[in-house]
C-alpha cells in the first residue's frame, strides 16, 4: 500500500488550514489583522499587505496543489499484474 498520496494530501490540507487562519481567522486563527500585528513586530514593511500575501499564498497554493494531486491520481494507469505460473 502506498502512503505517498495520503501524506501529500494531509500536508496540503494543513497548508490550506494555516492560510485560512491568516486570511479569515478560521480555526482559532488571528485573521488578517492579527497576522499584520505579528509581521509588524518583526519589522516588515506594509505588514497588512504582507500578511494578505502570505495567507493567499498558503490558502490558494494549497488548494491548487491539492487539485493537481487529485487530478494526477485520476489519470494514473492501472498496473498490469503479471500472470502467476504454478
Secondary structure as UniProt FT lines:
FT   HELIX           4..24
FT   HELIX           26..28
FT   HELIX           31..41
FT   TURN            42..43
FT   HELIX           47..74
//
